[in-house]
């Protein structure tokens, strides 16, 4: 689901030359503003062009950073502005500047003052002309002319005709010149018969450099081209040669490749025909093969023949063609060539809307064409979303970048595979001629058939002649390297990763009034099956947004595989409409300007009235000069504004109507008309109004089992003195199942970010427990199963982002520089993936590779050594860290489940048994957390004796109070004394108590009352720690506790025909009754409580158990107090100095840990934006370059910064924010820093915008 946000309404398109040379005196800059529905934007553009210094200085002001040119102009009727800019100011020939000009254009929309930015870059080159080989032989063969084609282009890549170029090849005594044709091309042919060396180098030049040396100055450059070709060895001087192709091969047609040959007649002897064999390799496999039979006649033969190669997706993106023939004497002659192939897919997918333009809320059809019986995933999003994140699009190149091998050449550099054929070498004999001694030398540069095979990555078994002669090495001081060493090369495999997805409007009876209130970001998100004819049609209703919808399809077929469609567009448009400009959220008491812009794209003038529907939720004051009616002519607009002060909290709807009126008044010189259809347009948009201060939540949970007698509990809702007025709200929920609340919120168990590999698993694992539990109690419905499986599939795919090449997992994945997998997280993922196999497809390799990786971390003692950083210190907080980790991994392996006889499990259990024996005999004992894990591990292994021993030890350390049981850490962080209510227990205590509960519930052969009695007391305590979403404090306690509660629920579930009645009543007049029976066990029944603060009583009668939960939320104003973090927040500038402070400022954080531990766990810094401001995303992303910042996110109006840990050393963090919508009387915004795993450890501070009190801010 997309995050709520204010989407851009228009796009700023900047068009500048891609490249200019240092000699050019002018460059054209063009800027256009275009609404997402295709119409031009009226307004003013400000363009800033800069050429930055390569080494800027901070000591001498802005002029030492860049030379810039700035200008501003009104956009024309097409929404564009264009200007020729003199380049002299940018000192094009100076070397100390960057070789590019950066262009930033800001368009301020007329009427609303909304400002959006577009950017462009022009590269500067000193290259005036450049030569390149576009078609040239890769190798040379004596006796066969060497062909080539060269292109002459200017610095921008434009071909230059009618220019003289010079071509030389010294080895062939070749020196020639030629004139380029209209395409800038020249062809040449070099006679190779006189070449005596082993290579041929061709040099092509157009104009000699005018050598001019000057400090920090650039001179023009005229690029030459060089190409070196190695000669091919043939004992008989027979050759075959594949003609090069100058371009990428297009898919869907056969490509003809010419094979040229020269054959020695003496070698052919009495042969009647010669068979040429050819094959095509792609992606490391042989995908095509064939033969060509050449009739043989007497004497030497020379000629060529065509080879036809079908070009389809199976040979993309790189194809290698090999051709060879075996001569009668056993010599093999051949050649290989490499061809680039268009990235294409076998499943051809088409997508189109009918009609291509529609009115909002009208009907349209979406047609999909693909391979028969394909399954297609369809998606259509508002173009505004793509303007915000264009990099998120899936494309054919993206798919090809996922290939493990795109092209293969050379041999693998592995044992027993690099050895080459052991042919007899030629002995080193000196020859004397006319008194001069000649010594033989190996022609290491010469190619032979073996080298062509090696280029293809092919190993062959043959007794044919594929090697050129080799000279035996001489034991001399300066010996020549053997050809074996020079020719051997490791395999080259290109790896790719994924970082890297107007017609006439036809309507029958259009309404006179349109009411538009449905404005989704994602419109279509669906699966469609294509029929046997390869076609599917979907009927859709166009949303109310005036925009262009961009749709795409991804299809899968069992025959043709994957296919992607080109983007299809539908423009939702009406010629007369109203558009609202407002922020995403404000804080109560702030004043913002609501602007309603009425746009008329009719050919005639209209007279309109604009009306804002009154509401007690806000106060709206019209602008000073607003008229009752507005005259708007064709392609015109008028903006009406109100100063709005929200009065109530939550989502406040604003309803604005624009109506075309019948009037005798002239609009200029025209009579105003009334549209036949759509004379009134009404828009309803919500605004989130938040209370001041920081939100707090208190949750009160009770598990009541009346058993025939009435059971009552009192509920007292109190508020602290610093509560924000009218911010308190409370709700009361009744459930017939202890897991009911979690089942309703499996994707929202925690009000915390989910930005790392472990946190993602809290979205994944609970779905498994819910499905297992509901299966066991036979309450699983198709709706719940479908939703849970969808969440499992999403979580599985997301978790793979954190996977390493070796099968392990880490908190932020390899792309964040984590070179080492995390032992603890890998065990967690392994267990969860293995358990999920019951419900979804899990690649078996993801399980076996993780298990193999963990096995490699096991010591001889059976214990596991830690790898990677643990962001939760609780697991390493005891005196026996390795035992704790080993117990956790053993539990994961047994829950897969692996048998106790499995070697890894058997050794791990030996480690745990040895540790427990040492703990019993030693005086130091064992950490409660470790013992809880040991108890559950022994229970899973079926070792009842050890399970009983550990549980008995734990029982001696249990905290038994309020008819419940739980466990605490011996040195837990000090609880803050500020609560009106008993605070929820820390994450680690919930987790360890849940492990003990699991140990009690994993008795073998069956549970007894001795197990269930303490288990029930533990459940009473755990249930009281749940939050209002059904989760707990953090990730691990939520996962383990829900697992334990699901096992308890399954063990104690009984189906009865009896019901339970619940009554809640206040001390006043409020009273509500609920009934829970078999038909609504899983139904969440909820009511809002009217009196806060207030006194309530809860009464239950009947049979069975019910789970009661009260959630109280309120806001408090920050006050100075002792925090375990030191937090300072400042803005730069601090005061409202200059006009820029109204629209942009920097937020700076300084944070350190002052708690009782040496360092915190992972920390989240949550910075809320002041109303009307948004973060500059590049400056937020830059924070990730810091050693301490693992990740950043922009979510709604918050910036989240993940810190791996915080110590007593102060960390400094800063980023920039920009004004999006002007808001007056700005309230301070809250910054909260908290320990992700010890949420009671936090600090809060607030900051204000520099111009928060200045009326110029709105």
N, C-alpha and C positions, 0 to 999 in steps of 0.2 A: 504494500500500500504506500502511495506517495505521501510524503510529509506535507501537512498544510503549509502553504506559503503564498506570498503575493507573486504571481507569475508575471513576467514581462509581457506587455501588450504589443510591443513592436520590436523589430530587429533593426540594428544599426549596421548597415553594410558599408564597409570601407574598401574601395577599389584603388589600388596603387600598383605601379609596375612591379613585377616580381624581381627584376634585376635592372639596374642601370649601371653604365660604365662611368669611370672617373672623368671622361671627356664630355659628358652630357651636361648642358647648361640649364635644362628645364625638365621637370617631371610633372605628370598630371595626377592630381588627387581628386577623387570623386567620392562623395558620401551620400547615401540614400537612407531614408527612414521608411520602413514598410510595415504596416500592421500585419498581424498574423492572418487576417482575412484578405490580404492582398492590396489594400488601398494605401495611398501615400500618407505620410505623417506630416502635418503642418507644424512648424516650430522653427527654432533657431539652432544652428550647429556651431560648435566651437571645436576647431581643429588645432591640435598641438603636434608639431613634427620635431623630432629630436634626433641628433646624432651624438651618442654618448662617448665620453672619453673611455679609453681602454683601462686606465688606472686613475679613477677619480680621486679627488682629495676632499676631505671633510673640513679643511682649514680655510678655504678661500671662497665659500659660498657656492650658490647654484651654478655660476658660470664655469666652475672647475669640474662640474659633473657632465655637462652636455652643452652643445650649441643647439638652440631651438628657434623655431619660427611658429608663431601663434596668430591665428586669425579667426574671425567669426562672421557669420552671414546668415540671412534668412533663407530657409529652404524654398525652392520653387514649387509650382503647382504639382509637379511629379514627386515631390518630397525629396528632391535631390539638390546637391550643390557641387559644382566642379570648378577647379581652378588650376591653371598652370603655375607652378611654383619654381622660382629661380633657385638653382642649387648652389649658387656661389657662397651663400651664408654657411653651408655645411662643409666648406673647405675640403672638397672631394679628394684632393691629392695629398692630404695630410695623413701621416701614418699613425699618429697617436690616438686616433679615434677608432671606434668600432666600425666594421665594414657593413653597416646597415643603418637605415633611417627608420625609426619607429614612429608610426602615425597613430594618434589616439583621437577619436572623434566622439564628442558628446552632443546628443540631440536632446533639447528640452522641449517637450510637447507643449504646444500652444494651449492655454486654458488651464491645464492641470499642473504645469511645471514639473511633471515627472521627467526625470533625466536618465537616459540609458547610454551606455558606452559601447563603441565598437573599435577594433584595433586592426592595424595592418602593418606589414613590414616590407621594406624594399631593400634588397641586398645590393651592396655596392661592389663592383668588380673592377680590377685593373686590367682584366683580359679584354682586349679590343676585338680580336678574332681568335678562333680556336679551330683546330682540325681534329677530326676523329674518324677512326675506321668504322664503317657501318657494315661492311661485308668483306671479310678477308679470310684467307686460308689459315688454319691454325698450325699446319705443318707444311713443310716444303719437300718436294720429291724431285730428284735430279731427272731432267728430261721432260717433266710436266711443267708447263708455264705456271707461274705463281700469280694468282689473280687477287685483286683487291678493289675496294671502292671506298673513297674518302669523301667526307662532307666538310665544307668550310662554312662556319657560322659566326655571327657576331657574338659579343659578350652575353646577349640575352638568349642565344640559341636560335636566332633567326637565320636561315640559310642565305648565303651571299652568292649571287650569280655573277658570271663574267669576270672572274678574278683569276689571275695566274697563280698556280701553285707549282712547287718544285718537288720532285720525287727522286730519292737516291737510295741505292742499295749497293754498298761497296763490295760485298762478297760476290755479287753477280756483275760487278763493273757496270752498274745501271745508273744512268743520270738522265732525267727527262723532265719536261714540264708540260702542263696542260691547263686548259681554261675550264672553270666550273660551269655547269649547265644551269638552267633556270631553277633547279632545286639545290644548287650549291654543290653538286656531286661531280666527281671525277673518277673514271675507271682506269685501271692500269693492269698491265700484264708484263711479268718479268721472266726472261729466259733464264732457266736454272742449270743449263748444261755445263756452264763454266765454273760452277761453285765447287770449291775444293774443301771447304770447311764443313762444320757440322751444324751450322745455324745460318740464318739469313735475317738481317735487320733492315727494315725499311723505315726511312726517315722522310717525313713530309713536312714542308714548311711553306708559309705564304709570304711572310715579310720578316726580315731580320730585326732583332731588338735594337732600339736606339739606346745604347747603354748610357745611363745617366745616374750618377750616385749623388744623393743629397741626404743629409741627416733628417730623418723623420718625414721624408717625402716619398710619394709613390710615383713610379713611372709606368707607362703603358706596357702591356705585355701581349705579344702575339704568339699564342700557344702552338707549338709544334706537336706532331704526333709520331710516335715510335711503335713499331710492332716487330717482335722477334719471333721467328718460327724455327723450330728445330727440324733438321732433315731426317727423313725416314730411311732406315737401312733396309736394303733388299739385296740378297746375294745374287739374284738373277736380274736385278734392275727391273722388276715387275712391281707395279703399284696399283692400288685402287684408292680413290679419293672421293669423300662425300662433300658436296658443294655446301658452303655455309649459307644460312638464311638471315636476312638483315633485320627481321622483326619478330615480335612475339607471335606464336602460332595461334590463330583463333580456333575456338572449339566448334564442333558441329560440322566439320568438313574434312575431306581427305587432303593431306598436304603432299605435294610431289617433291621429292628430293632427288637431284641428279647425282648418279654415281659415275665418276670418270675413271677410266682404267688405261693402263699401258702394260702390255704383256710381252715377254720375251719369247719369240717363236721357238727358239732352241729348247726351252724348258717344256713347252707344251707338247712337243714330240708328236705322237700319233693321236693325241686326244681329240675326240669329236665335239665334246661340249664341256664347258666349265661351269660348275654350280657355285653361285655366290649365295652365302647364307647371311641373313640379317636378323637382328633382334632389337627390341626397344625395351629399355629399363626405365622405371619411374618409381619413386618412393622406396627404392631398394629392392624392387621385385622385377622379374622379367614379365612384361605384360603383352608383348607382341613378338611374333617371329614369322619368318617366311623365307622363300628362296627365289632366286632369279637364275634361269638357265641361259647361258651365253653360248651360241654356236661358235665353234673354233674353226678357223681356216689356217692354212699354212702361212708361215712367216710371222713377223712381229704384228701385234694388234694394238690398236688405239681407238678409243671411242667413249661413249657414255650410254647409260640406260637409266630410266626413271624407276624410283621406288615410291609406291603410294602408301602413306601412313595415315590411317584414320585418327583424327585428333579429337579425343573425348576427355572427360574428367579423369579417367583412370591413368592418364599419362601426365596430368598437371601436378605440380607447377613447373617441373623441370623434367625433360625427357632426354635420354642418352641413346643414340642410335649406333649400333655396331654392325659393320659388314666385313665379311672375310671369305676367302676362297683358299682351298688346299691344292697346291700345284702338284704335278706328278712326282717331283723329286722330294715331296714332303714339306716344302717351304709353305708357310702360311702368309698370305698378303692380306692386309685389311686396313681399316680406318675406323675411327669413332668420332662422333660429333655430339655437341650439347646444344639443345634448343630450349628456349624459354617458351612456356605454354600458358595461355590465358587461364586464370583461376576460374574454373567453372564447376558446376555441380550437375550430376546426372539427372536429378529430379527437377525438372523445369517447372517452376511455380509462377503463376500469374495471379494478379489481384487487381480488382477495380471496383469502384463504386458506381452505382447507377441511381440517380443522376450524379454528376460530379459536383454540382452545387445545389444546396437545399436550404430551405428555411429551417430555423431552429424548431425543434419538436415535430418535424415532419418525418415521414417514412422514407427510407432508402433501402437499397439492397447492396450487399457486398458479395461479389462473385469470386470464387477461388478456383483456379485450375491447377492441377498437379498430376503426377502419375496416378493411375487408377488405384483406388483403395488406400490412398495415403491418409495419414492422420495429421491434421494441420492445427498448429497453435496460432491464433489470430490476436493481434494487438493493434489498438488505435489510440494514440495519445494526442493531446493538444500540442500544437507546434510550439507553444510557449515553453513547454517542458523540455523540448529538444534544444531550445535556445539556451536553457540553463545548463544542460549537461549533454552536449553533442557527442562526447566521447563514449557514451554508454551504448551506442548503436552496434548491433550485431551485423556483420557483413561477411561476404565470401572471403576476402583476405584474412579476416579474423579467424574464420574456420580453418583456413590453410595454415595459419600460424600455430595452430594446435597440433599439427602433424609432428610426430616424434622424429621422422626422417623425411626431409623434402628431397634431398639429393644425396647419392652415395657414390664415393669414389675412393680408390685406395684400398688397402687391406687392413683388417683389424690388427691393432698392435697388441696381440695376445700370444701367450706361449703356444708353440707348435703350429702357429699359423703364419708367421712372418718368414719362415724358411723358404728360400727360392730354389728352383731346380738346380741340381748339382751336375751341370754339364762339364765335360772336360775342357779346361782352359787351354789356350794356345801358349806354348812356351815362349819365353822372352828371348828371342834371338836377334842379335845385331847383324845387320847386313852391310857389307863393304862394297861400295860402288865408286870406282875412280879414286880410291884412297880415302873416301869419306865414309864414316860409320853412321848408319841410320838405325834408330831404335824405334820399335813399334810403340804406339800410344793408344790407350783405350779411348774411343770416341764416346765419352760419357753423355754428351748432349744429344746424340743421335737416338731417335725413337725406333722401337721395333714392335712386333706384334704383341709381345709380352706387356709392353708399356700401355698399349691400347686396352688390353684386357684388364690391366691393373687400374687404369682410369675408370673403368666401369665397375670396379670392385668385384670382378669375376675371377674365380679360381677354376683352372681347367686341368683335366687329366688327359695328356696327349703324348704321343711319341713323334709328333710333327715338329718342324723347326719354327719355333716362335721367338727364339733368342738371337740377338746379334752375337758375333764372336766376342769372347772375353779373353783378355791377356792375363796370364798367371801373374800374381803380384810378386814383386822383387823385394828381397830383404835389404833395401838400400835406405840411406838416411832420409832422402826426400822422396818417399814413394808416393805414387799417385793413388788417391782413394779409389777403392774398388767400386765398380758400378753398382754392386749390390747395396752398399751403404748409401750411395747417392740416389739410387732409385727407390729405396724403401721409404714409404711415407705412411703415417698413421691414417686411419679412416677419417674422412671428413664428412660429418653429418650435420646439416644445418638444422638447428633446433629452434623451435618456436614456442612461445608461451602466450598464455592468455593474460596479459596485464591489461595484457593488452587486451546492434543486435539498434473552360467554363461552358457548362451546358445551360440550356434554358430551364428555368425553375418550373417544375410541373407539379401543380397542386390543384385540387379540385375546388374546395371551398375554404380559402384562407380566412382566419378569424379577423374581426375588426380590432380585437385587442389581444396582444400576446403578453403572457405573464411568464417571465423567465427566472427560474430559481435553481435549476439543476446545472451546476458548473463543474463537472468532474475534470480531473487531470488525465485520468485514464478512462476511456470510453468503452472500448471493447477489449476483453481479456477472456478468451474462450477457446475450447477445443472443438474442431469440426472434422468429421470424417468425409472424405471425398468418395463419391460412388464409383462404380465400375467404368463409367465414361470419363472419369477424371475431372468432374465438375461438382462443386457444392455452392449453394446460394444461401445467404443468411439475411433475414429481414431485420432491420435495425431502426431505432428511433433516434434521430439526431438530437444531441444535447442542446442546451440553451445558449451555450457560449458562441459569440460571434468570433469565429476563428477558422483556421484550416486544420483539419484533422489528418494526421499522418498515420497510415496503417501499414503493417507488414505481416507476413506469414512465414512460419517455419514449418516445413512438412517433412514427415518421415515415411518412407515406403520400404517394405521388405524386399522389393525388387531393385529399386534405384537409389535407395538410401536417402540422404539429407538433401533438402532443397530450400532455398531462400527466395522470397519474392522481391522484386523492386518495390520501392515505396509507392503506395497508392494514396491519393489525396482526395478529401472531400471538403469543400468549402461551405461552412455554415454561415449564411449571410442573409440579411434583410436590408432593404435600402434606407430604412428609417428606424433608428434605435437610440437608446440611451445607455451610457456606460458610466459606471461608478469608479471613482478613485478613492481608496481608503486603505489604512494600514491593516496588517494581519491581526494585531492586538493592541490594546492600550490599557493603561492602569486607571482605575476609577479616579476621577478628579482631573485627569488630563483633558485638554481641549484639542481636538483635531479638526481640520477642514475637510468636510465631505464635499467632493466635487462631482457633479453630474454633468457629463458632456453629451449633448444631443447632436447626432450626426445625420446629415441628410445627403444621401447619394441618389436622390431622385433628380430628374432633369429640370424640375420646376421648384420655385420657392414655396415654403410652407411656413405657417405661423403656429408656433407651439406654446403650450403652457407646461411647466415642469412643477411637479408637486411631490413633496416629501411627506409621507403619511406620519401623522403625529403618534407619539407613543410615550407612556409614562416612564419608559426605560431610558429616555435621554431627553436633553434639552437642546433644541436646534434654533439658532438665530441666523436668518438669511443674511447674505452679504449686503453691504451698504447700498449698492446701486442696482440691485436686482429688480427687473421689471416683471409685471404679471405675465406678459407674453413675449416671446422672442421670435424674430424673423430670421429664417435660415434658408438661404438659396442653395442651388445645386452644388454638391461637393463641399458644402459649408458646414460649420459647426458653431455651437454656442455652449459655454460652460456656465452653470449655475452652482453657487457654493453656499454652504451653511457652516457656521462654527458650531460644532457638536460637543456637548459635555455629557458623557454617559452617566446614568444615575444608578443602574442596577448591574449586578455581576452576572457572569456567564455569557452565553451567546446572545447578542442583541441583534435582531433583524432590522435592516433598513430597507424600506419599500419606497422606491422612487418611480413615478410615472411621468412619461412625456406623451402629450396628446396633441395631434394636429387639429387645429380649430378652423371652423368656417368663419371667415372674416372678410369684411368689405375693405379693410385697410390694405393699402398697397405695401408690398415688400419692395422698396426701391421703386422701380417702374413696372413691376409685375404684380398681377393679382395672385394672392396666395391660393394654392390648391390644397385639396384634402385627398390623401391617397385612397384609392378604391378599397385596398385591403391593408390591414395592419396600421390603422390610423392611431392606435395607442399602444405604446410599449411600456411594460412594467417590469422592473428588475427588483428582485429580493435578494439581498446579500447579508450574511451574518458577520458580526464583528465580535471577537472575543474580548470581553472586559474582565480584567483580572483585579483582584484586591491588592492593596499595597502589602509590602512585606513578604515574608517567607511562609510557604504552606507547611503546616504540620498535620500529622495524622495520628490518631489513637484508635486502636482496634480492641474490642472487648469480645472474647469468644467464650462460649459455654457449651458443654456437651451434657445435656440433661436426659435422663432415662427415668420417666415417671413410674413404670411398672405397676400401673393400677392406682397409685396414690398421687396426689397433687404435689408437684415440686415447683418451688418459686425461687426467684433470685431478684435482688434489687440492682438497679442500674442508675448510677448518678453521673450525669454529664456536667462537667465543670470546665470553665474557661480561665486561662491565666489573665493577669491584669493587663498585660501588653497586647491583648488580642486586638486585631483590626476590626472595627465596627462592621457588622453585617456580613462578616466573612465566614461565620460558623455555619456548618450544615452537617446533618447526621442522618444516617439511614439504618434501618433494622432489617436483617435478612434471616430467613428460616430455610433450612435445608434438611432433607431426610437422610443425607449421606455426608460423611465427614470430608469426602473429596469433592463434594458438589461445587464449591466455590472455585477450586482449582480447575475443575473440568470446564467451567464457563470461561476461564481466562488462561488457557495453556500458553498463549502467546504474549501474555501480559502479566505474568506472575509477580514481576518486580517492577517498581517504578524507577528503573535504573537503565543506563545504556547497555547495549549488547554488542560492543564493538570488537571483541576478541574471541579467540577460539574456545576458551572455556565458557565464556558467557553465552555463546551461541548454543552450547549444549544444554543449557537450561530451557531453551526453546524446543529442544529435541527430545531428551530423555523422558520428561514427564508424560509425553504422549504414549510411550510404550507402557508405562505403569497404568495409565488410564485404560488403555485397550485391554491389557492383561486382566485388570480388575473387573471391568465390565463383562468381559468374556466369562470369567469365573462365576460371576453372580447372575449371568444370563440377562443383562440389562443393556447390552450393546445395541444401539439403533443404527440404521444405515446412515443417518445424518451425522451422528457423532463419529462413526468409523470413517466416513468420507473426509470429514474435517481433520481428524487426527492424522490420517494417512497423507493428506495434503501438507500438513505441517511437517511430518517426518521427511517427505521428499524435499521440501524447501530447505529444512535444516541440514539434511545430508549433503545437498549440493553446496550450501554455504560453508559447511565444515571443511570441504575439500580445498577451500581457499587457504586453509591453514596447514595443509599437508606438505611434507618435505619429500624430496625425490626418493629418500630411502624408506618411505612408508611411515615415518614418525610424524608427530604433530607438535606445533608450538603455539604459543599464545597469539602471536601476530603473523605467523607464517614466514616463509623464506623471503618474501618480497620486502619485508621490513628489516632485513639484515640479520635475522636470526639464523645462524648457520647450524645450530644444534637443535635437535628435537627435544621435547620435554617428556621425561619418563612418566611422570604422573598423569599429564594430559593424554598422552598416547594410550595409557591403560584405560582411562575413562572413555575415550573415543572407541577403542577396540571393543570394550564390553558393550557399549551402547549400540554400535553398528551390528555386532553379532546378535544382540537381542532383537533388533529392528528387522532382521531378515524374515521374521514370521509375517511381517506386514508389507514391506516394500522390498524392491530389488536393491541389494547392496553388492557391489563388485567384490567378488571373493578375494581379489588381489589386495583390496584395501584392508582386509582382515588378516590374511596370511602375512603380508609384508609388515604390518604393525606388530604381529606376534613374533615374527622373526627378529625384528629390531629390538623388542623387549628382551627376548631370549639372549641376545648379545650383551645385554646390560647385566646379566645375572653373574654373580661371583661364584667361586668354588664353594663358598659356604651356603649357597642357595639364596642369599640376600641379593637385593638389587641395588646397584649404585645409581645415584641421582645424576640426571643429565638435564641441562637447560635450567632456566631460572623459574622459581616458583613464586608467583605473585601473591599467593596466600601463605603467610608465615605460620599459620596454625599447624600445618602439617610438618613443619620443621621446628616447632616450638618446644618439643619435648627433649629429654636428655638422650633419647635413642632414635634419632632421625631416620637412620637407615632401616630400622625395624618397622617404623611407622610406614614408610614408603613401601617396604616389602609387603606388609600386611595389606595395604591398599591394592597393590598390584595382584596379590594372591586372590583377594576378593574378586577383582575384575576377571581374572582367569577362570575362577570357579563359577562365576555368574554367566560366562559365555554360553553354555557351561563346558569346561574341559574336565575330564575325569581326574581323580586324584592320582591315577597311575601315570598320567602324562609326565614326561621327564622334567619339564619346567615347573609344573605344579608340585611334583613330588619333592624336588629340591627346595622349592620355596617354602613348603610346609616344614621341612627339616630346619630351615632358617628360623621360622616362627616358633617351633617347638623348643629349639635351643635357646632362643631369646626369652621365652616364658620360663624355662627352667632356671636360667641365670637370674631372672627377675625375682623368682620365688626364693632362691637361695641367697641372693644378695640383700644388702641392707637398704640399697638405694630405691628399690621398687621400680615401678614403671609409671609413666605418664597416663592419666585417665584416658586421654584421647587414644593413645596407643593400645591400651587395654580394651577399649570399646571395639577397635578394629580387630584385635586378636580374637575377641569373643565371637564376632560374626564370622571371621575366617575359619575358626575351628568348627563352628556350627555348619557352615557350608561344606566343609570337608568331611562331616559326619563323625568328627572326633568329640563324642559327647562328654567324655571324661574331662578333657581340656576345656570344653565350653563351660561345664559346670564350675570348674575351678576358677576360671576368669570371672564368670558372672558372680560367684560368691565374693571374690575380691572386690568387684565393682560395687556390690550391694553394701559393703562396709563403708564405701566412700560416697554413697548416694545421699542426696538432699531430699528428705521426706517431709513435705509440708503441704497444707491445704488439700489433703487427700490426693496428693499426686507425688510423683517421683521424677527427679532429674539429676544431672551431674554438672558440676562446674569445674573450671580450670583452677589449679592452685594459685596461679599468679595472673589472674585475668585483669584487663585494664580497668581502672577505677571508674565506677559508674557516676555520671554527672548528677548532682543533686539539684534537679530543677523540675522534676516531673510532678504533675498533679496525679498521674497514674503510674502504676508499676510498669516500667519500660519493658519492651520485648527483650528476650535474652539475646546475648551475642550469638553471632552465626556459629562459631565453633562449638558452643554448648548445645545448641539445637542439633548440630551435626553429630556430636558424640553420643548424645542421648538417643538419637534416631538409630545409630549403629547398635546400641544396646538393645533397643526394641527389636531390631531385625534379628539379633542373636536369640532373643527369647522366642521369636516367631518361627525360627528355623530349627525347631527341635525334631529329632528323628527317633522312632518312626512316625510319631504323631504328637500334636500339641496336647498338653494336659492342663488341668486347672492351675498347676504350679507355674506354668508358663503364662497363661492368660491373665491371671490375677495381677502380677506386677506389670504385665504389658498394658492392661487397661489403665493403671495408675500413670504409666509413662505417657500414654496417649492423651490423657487429660491435661498433662502439662504441655505437651507438644502442641496440641490444638489451640491452647491459649496464646501461643507465640505467632500464629498465622496473621498475615496482613489481610487487608480487605479483598485482595485479588486471589487469595488462596496460597500465595507463596510465603516466604519467610524474610529474613534479613538480606541474604545474599544468595549466591549461586549454589554452592555445595550443600548448604543446609537445606535449601529448597529441594534439590534433587534427592538427597538421601531421605529427608523427612517424608516427602510424598511417596517414595518407594516404600517406606516403613508403614505409612498410614494405609496405603493400598493393600499391603499384605495383611494388616490388622483387619481392614474392612472385609477382605475376602474370607478371613478365618472366622469372623464373628457374624457374618451376614446370615439372617434367617428370614424366610418369606412367610409373613403372617397376613391374615385378612384384617387385622385390627389397625386402628388409626390413632394418631396423636394430635391433640388440639393445643395450640399455642396462643396465648393472649398477651399482648403488651398494652399497658395503659399508663398514662401519665398521672401526675398528682392533680392535673386539671381535668379537662373534658375529653382528651384524646384517648381512643381505645380501638384496637384492631385485632381481629381473630384470624388465625391461619389453621389449615388442616393438612396434615401430612399422612399419606397412605401409600400403598404399593404403586398407585397410578402416577404419583408425582414425586417419587423419592428423589429424583435428580433435578427437579424443577427448582430454580432459584426464585423464592417468593420474597418480595422486598417492599418496604414502605418508608417514606421519608418521615423523620420525626420532627414535629413542628416546634417543640419547645427546647431551645438550646441557649443557655444552660437549662437543665431540667432534671426532675426525678421521675424514674419509671420503674415499674415492676413487671417481671416476665413470669408467666405461669404456664406450666405444661400439665396436661392430664392425658390419660389413655395408656397405651402400651407402646413399647419401642423407644428408640433414642432419636433425639433431634439435635441438630447443630445450630446454635443461635449465634449470630454475629452482628455487632453494632460497630459502625464506622463513623468516627467523628473527625471532621476536617475543619481546620480554621487557619487563619494567617496571623502571624505575630510580627511586630516591628522589631528589627534587630536591636540588641542592646549590648553594651560592653560587658564582657564576662571572660572567664578563663576558658580557653580552648586548647586542645592538644596540638593544634597547628597555629603558627604565627602567620597571619595573612594581611598583606597590605595591598590596596588597590588604588591606583592613581590614573588620572587622565593627562594626556599631553596634547594641547595646552591644558593647564589647570583652570584658567579663566577665559572668559569670552573675549579674546583679543583677535580682532580682525574678522572679516567676513568668512574666512575658511573654517573658523572654529564652529560656525553654525552647521556646517555640512560634513565635516570630517574631523576625527580625533583618534588618538591612540589610547588603548587600554593597556596598562602595565600592571602585572601581578608579581608580588614577591612572597614566596611561601617557604616555610621550613617546618620541621616536625619538632614539637616540644613535649611529646608524651613520654611515657615511662619506658618504652621499648627503644632499642638502638635505632630502629628505622620502622617506617610504616609498611603496610602492604601496598598493593597497587592503589594509587590515589586518582580520583577524578576531580578536576577543576571545572566547575560548571559556571560559566559566565553568561548571565542573562543580558540580553540587549535592552537598552533603553528604548522606549516606544518610538517607532518611526525610523530606527537605524538598523542597518544590516552589516554583518562582517564582510570585509574584503577578503574573499576566500584565499587568494594567493598568499596573503600575509599570515593567515591561519595555517595553511599547509607548510609554510616555511618553518613553523615551530617543530615539525617532525625531524628537521636536521639536527636538533639538539640531542645529545646523548641520553637525556633523561625523559624525553617525550617519545612515547611508543606510537601514538596515534592521535589524530584530531578528527572531530566531526562537527558539522553544522546541522543542528536539528531544531526545526521550528525557529524560535527566536533565541536559541541558546547556542553557545560554543562550548563543546566538551573537549577537554584536554586530558589524555591518559598519561599519567606519570608512573613509571615502573616502580618507583618507591621515593619517599621523601625522608631525608635525614635532617640533622640539625644544621646542615649547610644550606644557606638560602638559595633557592632557585628563582631566576628572573624570567618572566615570560611576557611578551607583548605582541599585539596585533592591532590592525587598523579597522575602524568602522566608518561607514558612510551613511549619510541621510538618504532614506528612501522616500518617506512621506513626512512632510512637516507636521510636528505636533507641538502644542504650546503647554506651558505649565508642567513640564516634564517631571515625573517622579523619579526618585533614585531607583537603580536596578541592583539586584542581589547577586553576589558572587559566593558560591559555596564550594568549599574544598572538603572532601571526605574520603576516609579509608573505605575502599569498596567492600572489604570483608569484615571490618569492624565499624559498622555504620554509626555507632555511637560516638566515634572519634571524628569530629568535623570542626570546621570553623566557618563563620559567615562574616561577610563585610558588604558594604554597599558603596556605590559610586554614582556620581551624577554627571550628566553631560555638561561640558563647559558653559554652554549657553542655555541651561535648563530654566533659568529665571528670566531670560531675555525674550521679549515679545517678538523679536525678529526671527525666532526659531520657527514660527508658523506663518 
